[in-house]
Amino acid sequence: MTLSKYSLPLLAAAGATLALPALAGGLTEPVYEAAPVYAPAPVAAPSNWAGGYAGVFLGYADDDVDITDDAGLSPDSQPNPTGGLVGLTGGYNFQSGNWVYGVEADIAKANLSDNGSFDLSTDEYDVEINSMATLRGRIGYDMGRWMPYATVGFAAADADYAFESGGTTVYDDNNTMTGYSAGFGAEYAINDNWSAKGEYLYTNLEGRFQAGGLGESADVDHEIHAVRAGLNYRF
């Protein structure tokens, strides 16, 4: 087969035409997909429990009383006063990171009463607790809306005692008992100002039943177990 003088230029042009797409494809820059962007998970900031607060509470208390007179005699059935509490509370918190610490005081009107009797006589001791107060330190841990805490401090109570024989009061005494109170609880922030709490307090009080020379005086010990629910307003 004989090539004409126009064959070589035509073949060259055809080759160039076929090569252009290959060259164009080779020069195309690769396309990269953008890496997905992940937003960091939100971190819950600690609540602000710092500052002053005041509130009210209701509760129920069970008091194990131990009476021993100067002759070493005790009622065969010791008094076990039980009853309700209603009171006011106030305090101030400081906060460092998640740790919350502060001081709290409260006073409650109490209605706890019972008597202790003797098996072989009509004699009995009557015990009535009229009011209670505490001054305690608190330390808690901020868990957002919740703050569990522990507490311990000073406690006092106003109590009336009477010794009866045959249904007649022989002598009576009013005394202020002192001791300590310790417990734990949790507080829940309803909003920026209001919070609700529930707590358990163990209170140990010791005092003296003074007979005033009319009979045997006695040592009196109280172990009070109380559960309380309250509502606080934070300033």
C-alpha positions as CSV (number, residue, x, y, z in Angstrom):
1,M,0.0,0.0,0.0
2,T,1.4,3.4,-1.0
3,L,1.0,6.4,1.2
4,S,0.3,9.7,-0.4
5,K,2.0,12.9,0.5
6,Y,-1.0,13.8,2.6
7,S,-1.1,10.6,4.6
8,L,1.6,11.4,7.2
9,P,0.1,14.8,8.2
10,L,-3.3,13.3,8.5
11,L,-2.1,10.4,10.7
12,A,-0.2,12.9,12.9
13,A,-3.3,15.0,13.4
14,A,-5.4,12.0,14.3
15,G,-2.8,10.8,16.9
16,A,-2.8,14.2,18.5
17,T,-6.5,14.2,18.6
18,L,-6.6,10.8,20.4
19,A,-3.9,11.8,22.8
20,L,-5.5,15.1,24.0
21,P,-8.1,13.4,26.3
22,A,-5.4,11.2,27.9
23,L,-3.2,14.2,28.5
24,A,-6.2,16.2,29.8
25,G,-7.1,13.4,32.2
26,G,-3.6,13.1,33.4
27,L,-3.4,16.8,34.3
28,T,-6.7,16.9,36.2
29,E,-6.1,17.6,39.9
30,P,-7.5,14.9,42.3
31,V,-10.6,15.8,44.2
32,Y,-10.5,15.3,48.0
33,E,-13.5,15.1,50.2
34,A,-13.4,17.4,53.3
35,A,-12.9,15.6,56.6
36,P,-16.1,15.6,58.7
37,V,-16.0,18.2,61.5
38,Y,-17.2,17.0,64.9
39,A,-18.4,19.5,67.4
40,P,-17.1,18.9,70.9
41,A,-19.6,17.4,73.4
42,P,-21.0,20.1,75.6
43,V,-19.5,20.1,79.1
44,A,-22.0,20.9,81.9
45,A,-20.7,23.8,83.9
46,P,-21.0,23.5,87.7
47,S,-24.0,25.1,89.3
48,N,-23.4,28.1,91.5
49,W,-24.4,27.1,95.0
50,A,-22.3,29.9,96.6
51,G,-24.1,32.6,98.7
52,G,-26.6,32.9,101.4
53,Y,-30.0,31.1,101.7
54,A,-32.9,30.8,104.1
55,G,-35.8,28.3,104.3
56,V,-38.3,26.2,106.1
57,F,-38.5,22.5,106.9
58,L,-40.8,19.8,108.3
59,G,-39.7,16.6,109.9
60,Y,-40.2,13.7,112.2
61,A,-38.0,12.6,115.1
62,D,-37.6,9.5,117.3
63,D,-35.9,10.0,120.6
64,D,-34.3,7.1,122.6
65,V,-34.0,8.4,126.2
66,D,-31.8,6.9,128.9
67,I,-32.5,8.1,132.5
68,T,-30.3,6.9,135.4
69,D,-30.8,8.6,138.8
70,D,-28.0,9.1,141.4
71,A,-28.9,5.9,143.1
72,G,-28.2,4.0,139.8
73,L,-31.9,3.3,139.2
74,S,-33.5,3.5,135.8
75,P,-37.1,3.1,134.6
76,D,-37.8,-0.5,133.4
77,S,-39.4,1.0,130.3
78,Q,-37.4,4.0,129.2
79,P,-39.2,7.0,127.5
80,N,-39.3,7.0,123.8
81,P,-40.6,10.4,122.7
82,T,-41.6,10.7,119.0
83,G,-43.3,13.5,117.1
84,G,-43.1,16.2,114.5
85,L,-40.8,19.1,113.8
86,V,-41.3,22.4,112.0
87,G,-38.6,25.0,111.7
88,L,-36.5,27.7,110.0
89,T,-33.1,27.4,108.6
90,G,-30.4,29.7,107.2
91,G,-26.8,29.5,106.0
92,Y,-24.1,30.5,103.7
93,N,-22.2,28.4,101.1
94,F,-18.8,28.9,99.5
95,Q,-17.8,27.0,96.3
96,S,-14.4,25.9,94.9
97,G,-14.8,24.0,91.7
98,N,-17.4,21.3,92.4
99,W,-16.9,21.4,96.2
100,V,-19.4,23.3,98.2
101,Y,-18.8,24.1,101.9
102,G,-20.4,26.4,104.4
103,V,-22.3,26.8,107.7
104,E,-26.0,26.3,108.5
105,A,-28.1,27.1,111.5
106,D,-31.7,26.0,112.3
107,I,-34.3,26.2,115.0
108,A,-37.3,23.9,115.3
109,K,-40.5,23.7,117.3
110,A,-40.8,20.1,118.5
111,N,-43.6,18.0,119.8
112,L,-41.9,15.0,121.3
113,S,-43.2,13.4,124.5
114,D,-43.4,10.1,126.3
115,N,-43.0,8.5,129.8
116,G,-40.8,5.9,131.3
117,S,-42.4,3.5,133.9
118,F,-41.3,1.0,136.6
119,D,-42.7,-2.5,136.6
120,L,-43.3,-2.7,140.4
121,S,-44.6,0.7,141.1
122,T,-46.7,3.6,139.8
123,D,-43.7,5.8,139.5
124,E,-42.8,7.2,136.1
125,Y,-40.6,9.8,134.4
126,D,-42.2,12.1,131.9
127,V,-40.1,13.6,129.1
128,E,-41.1,16.3,126.7
129,I,-38.9,18.1,124.1
130,N,-40.2,21.5,123.2
131,S,-37.6,22.9,120.8
132,M,-34.3,22.0,119.1
133,A,-31.5,24.0,117.4
134,T,-28.3,23.2,115.6
135,L,-25.3,25.0,114.2
136,R,-23.5,22.8,111.7
137,G,-20.8,22.8,109.1
138,R,-21.7,21.4,105.7
139,I,-19.6,20.0,102.8
140,G,-21.2,19.0,99.5
141,Y,-20.3,18.1,95.9
142,D,-21.9,19.9,93.0
143,M,-23.4,17.4,90.5
144,G,-25.3,20.0,88.5
145,R,-28.8,20.4,89.9
146,W,-28.0,17.9,92.7
147,M,-25.7,18.4,95.6
148,P,-25.2,15.6,98.1
149,Y,-23.7,16.7,101.4
150,A,-22.6,15.7,104.9
151,T,-23.0,17.8,108.0
152,V,-21.8,17.9,111.6
153,G,-22.0,20.4,114.4
154,F,-23.4,21.6,117.7
155,A,-26.9,20.9,118.9
156,A,-29.2,21.9,121.8
157,A,-32.7,21.2,122.9
158,D,-35.2,22.6,125.5
159,A,-36.8,19.8,127.5
160,D,-39.2,19.4,130.4
161,Y,-38.9,16.5,132.9
162,A,-41.2,15.4,135.6
163,F,-41.3,12.6,138.1
164,E,-44.7,11.3,139.0
165,S,-45.9,8.8,141.7
166,G,-49.5,7.6,141.8
167,G,-50.5,10.1,139.1
168,T,-49.2,13.1,141.1
169,T,-46.2,15.1,140.0
170,V,-43.6,15.0,142.8
171,Y,-41.0,17.2,141.1
172,D,-40.3,18.6,137.7
173,D,-37.5,20.4,135.9
174,N,-36.8,22.4,132.7
175,N,-33.4,21.9,131.3
176,T,-31.4,22.8,128.2
177,M,-29.6,19.8,126.8
178,T,-26.5,20.2,124.7
179,G,-24.5,17.9,122.4
180,Y,-23.8,17.3,118.7
181,S,-25.6,16.6,115.5
182,A,-24.4,14.8,112.4
183,G,-26.0,13.5,109.2
184,F,-26.2,13.6,105.5
185,G,-28.6,14.7,102.8
186,A,-29.1,16.0,99.2
187,E,-30.3,19.3,97.8
188,Y,-31.9,19.8,94.4
189,A,-31.8,23.2,92.5
190,I,-35.3,23.8,91.2
191,N,-34.1,27.0,89.5
192,D,-31.5,29.7,90.1
193,N,-33.1,30.7,93.4
194,W,-35.2,27.9,94.8
195,S,-33.9,24.5,96.0
196,A,-35.5,21.5,97.9
197,K,-33.6,19.2,100.3
198,G,-34.1,16.0,102.3
199,E,-31.8,15.0,105.1
200,Y,-31.2,12.7,108.0
201,L,-29.7,14.0,111.3
202,Y,-28.5,12.0,114.3
203,T,-28.4,14.1,117.5
204,N,-26.8,13.1,120.8
205,L,-27.7,15.3,123.8
206,E,-26.7,14.9,127.5
207,G,-28.1,16.8,130.5
208,R,-29.2,16.6,134.1
209,F,-32.7,16.2,135.6
210,Q,-32.5,18.2,138.8
211,A,-34.8,17.0,141.5
212,G,-34.1,20.1,143.7
213,G,-33.6,18.2,147.0
214,L,-37.0,16.5,146.8
215,G,-35.7,13.3,145.4
216,E,-32.9,11.6,143.3
217,S,-31.5,13.8,140.5
218,A,-30.8,11.9,137.3
219,D,-28.5,11.9,134.3
220,V,-30.5,12.0,131.0
221,D,-29.1,11.0,127.6
222,H,-31.0,11.6,124.3
223,E,-30.3,9.9,121.0
224,I,-32.6,11.6,118.4
225,H,-33.0,10.3,114.9
226,A,-34.7,12.8,112.6
227,V,-35.7,13.0,108.9
228,R,-36.5,16.4,107.5
229,A,-37.6,17.9,104.2
230,G,-37.1,21.6,103.4
231,L,-37.4,24.3,100.9
232,N,-34.7,27.0,100.6
233,Y,-34.5,30.4,98.8
234,R,-30.9,31.2,97.6
235,F,-30.0,34.9,97.5
